[in-house]
Amino acid sequence: IGGLEDLPAPEFHAPGPSLGYRNRASFTLRRLGTRPGVPPVVAGFHALERPGHVVDVGVTEDAPCLLLEPALARLWTRVRQGWGPDARRLPPGGELRLTLRLVTGGEGLLLVEGGHGPGRPGELLEAVEGLEALWWTPGKGKPPRLLAGRDDLEESWYGERLPVRPGAFLQVNRHAAPFLHDLALQALGARPGERILDAYAGF
């Protein structure tokens, strides 16, 4: 892509498990109404080669989403169970984007994008064990706001404590992240005591 040739072969590292590695995932939720034989709500990922179709995932604990860290998969199932009939505890609207993140201590943060109002955030947090914060942004370009819960969640990352809020960028694979971190520092020739700022990572 970059027009470069004769590059040295990269060094490979096992990234950890091939499944159950994501600490964050975004889902599309659609409310489908009351059509016969159709569930009122589906929430999951867009289907391969059928982007208009949403594959329902994590409906029960017996069939979790295999991409997520097990604790995050369990939390996603509890969120689904806790949002109530027609997902009424979430903001109203035909389609929402839900991003669920799990921090080191097992605490969850949910960001809801879209919708026409805040829904019932306090009820949702009370109903879902492990969900500690619910944020909402009504649309593109609008800053997220905390609807319920804590705004002081932190992630332990490479020996540092980092605040976690919507928009914070961290690698979704905890196993692969240290290799990326070390490789970047090695390429920079960083020395002990120096401070390195990654201004392109989005954090």
C-alpha positions in Angstrom: 0.0 0.0 0.0 2.8 2.4 0.9 4.9 1.4 -2.1 7.7 0.0 0.0 9.6 -3.1 -1.0 12.2 -5.4 0.6 11.0 -4.7 4.1 12.5 -7.0 6.8 10.3 -9.8 8.0 8.3 -8.7 11.1 8.8 -10.5 14.4 5.6 -12.4 15.4 4.3 -12.8 19.0 1.4 -15.0 20.1 -1.4 -12.5 20.9 -3.0 -14.7 23.5 -6.3 -16.4 23.0 -7.9 -16.3 19.6 -11.3 -15.9 21.2 -12.4 -14.1 24.3 -9.9 -11.3 24.1 -11.9 -8.1 23.5 -12.3 -5.7 26.5 -14.6 -3.4 24.5 -17.3 -4.0 21.8 -19.9 -1.9 19.9 -23.3 -3.3 19.1 -26.2 -2.1 17.0 -29.6 -2.3 18.7 -32.8 -2.2 16.6 -36.3 -2.0 17.8 -38.4 -4.0 15.4 -41.9 -3.4 16.8 -44.6 -6.1 17.2 -44.4 -8.0 13.9 -45.5 -11.6 14.3 -42.6 -14.1 14.7 -40.1 -11.3 15.0 -38.4 -10.4 18.3 -39.1 -6.8 19.4 -35.4 -6.0 19.8 -32.2 -7.3 18.2 -28.8 -6.3 19.3 -25.5 -7.4 17.9 -23.1 -7.1 15.0 -23.8 -6.4 11.3 -23.8 -9.6 9.3 -20.9 -10.5 6.9 -21.8 -9.2 3.4 -25.2 -8.2 4.7 -24.5 -4.9 6.5 -28.2 -4.1 6.8 -28.8 -7.2 8.9 -28.0 -7.3 12.6 -27.0 -10.7 14.1 -28.4 -11.0 17.6 -25.6 -12.0 20.0 -25.3 -12.6 23.7 -29.0 -13.3 24.3 -28.3 -15.9 27.0 -25.3 -16.9 29.1 -25.4 -20.3 27.5 -24.6 -18.6 24.1 -22.3 -15.7 24.9 -20.4 -13.6 22.3 -17.2 -15.5 21.8 -15.1 -12.5 20.9 -15.5 -10.8 24.2 -13.5 -11.4 27.4 -15.7 -13.8 29.4 -16.5 -11.2 32.0 -17.5 -8.7 29.4 -19.6 -11.4 27.6 -21.5 -12.1 30.9 -22.0 -8.3 31.5 -23.4 -7.9 28.0 -25.9 -10.6 28.6 -26.9 -9.0 31.9 -27.3 -5.6 30.1 -29.6 -7.3 27.7 -31.6 -8.8 30.5 -31.7 -5.6 32.5 -32.8 -3.2 29.8 -36.4 -4.5 30.1 -39.1 -5.2 27.5 -38.5 -3.3 24.2 -35.2 -2.1 25.8 -37.3 0.6 27.5 -34.6 1.5 30.0 -32.4 2.6 27.1 -33.0 5.9 25.2 -36.1 5.7 22.9 -35.4 5.4 19.2 -35.5 2.8 16.4 -31.7 2.3 16.3 -29.0 2.8 18.9 -25.2 2.1 19.0 -24.1 0.6 22.3 -20.4 0.4 23.3 -19.7 -1.7 26.3 -16.2 -1.6 28.0 -14.8 -3.6 30.9 -12.0 -2.1 33.0 -9.4 -4.1 35.0 -11.4 -4.3 38.2 -14.4 -5.9 36.4 -16.4 -2.7 36.2 -18.4 -1.9 33.1 -19.2 1.3 31.3 -21.9 1.6 28.6 -22.1 4.4 26.1 -25.4 4.8 24.2 -25.3 6.8 20.9 -28.5 8.0 19.4 -32.1 8.1 20.6 -34.5 10.8 21.5 -34.0 11.0 25.3 -32.1 9.5 28.2 -34.5 6.6 28.9 -34.3 5.2 32.5 -30.6 5.1 33.3 -31.0 4.8 37.0 -33.2 1.7 36.6 -30.8 0.1 34.2 -27.8 0.6 36.5 -29.8 -0.8 39.4 -30.8 -3.9 37.3 -27.4 -4.8 35.9 -24.7 -6.0 38.3 -21.3 -4.8 37.4 -22.5 -1.9 35.2 -21.0 1.2 36.9 -21.6 4.0 34.5 -24.1 4.9 31.7 -23.2 7.7 29.2 -25.3 9.0 26.4 -24.8 11.1 23.3 -27.9 12.0 21.2 -26.0 12.2 17.9 -22.9 12.9 16.0 -20.9 15.9 17.1 -22.7 16.0 20.5 -20.5 15.4 23.6 -21.4 12.5 25.7 -22.9 13.1 29.1 -23.1 10.9 32.2 -26.6 9.8 32.8 -26.0 7.6 35.9 -23.2 6.1 37.9 -19.6 7.0 38.3 -17.3 9.2 36.2 -14.1 8.1 38.0 -13.6 4.6 36.5 -9.9 3.8 35.9 -8.0 1.3 33.9 -4.7 -0.2 35.0 -2.5 -0.1 31.9 1.2 -0.9 31.7 1.8 0.2 35.3 -0.3 3.4 35.0 -3.8 4.3 36.2 -5.8 5.9 33.4 -9.2 7.5 33.6 -11.8 5.7 31.3 -14.6 7.7 29.8 -16.3 7.6 26.4 -13.8 8.3 23.6 -10.8 7.1 25.6 -8.6 4.9 23.3 -7.0 1.7 24.6 -6.2 -1.5 22.8 -9.1 -4.0 22.9 -6.7 -6.9 23.3 -4.9 -6.8 26.7 -2.5 -9.6 25.6 -1.3 -7.9 22.4 -1.1 -4.4 23.8 2.3 -4.8 25.7 4.0 -6.0 22.5 2.7 -3.0 20.6 3.8 -0.7 23.5 7.3 -2.2 23.7 7.7 -2.1 19.9 6.8 1.6 19.7 9.3 2.5 22.5 12.0 0.4 20.9 11.5 2.1 17.5 11.7 5.5 19.2 14.9 4.7 21.1 13.2 5.7 24.3 15.5 5.9 27.4 14.5 5.5 31.1 13.0 8.6 32.5 11.8 10.0 29.2 8.1 10.8 28.7 6.5 9.6 25.4 3.3 11.1 24.1 1.3 9.3 21.5 -0.6 12.1 19.9 -2.2 9.9 17.3 -3.8 7.2 19.4 -7.0 9.1 20.2 -6.5 9.1 24.0 
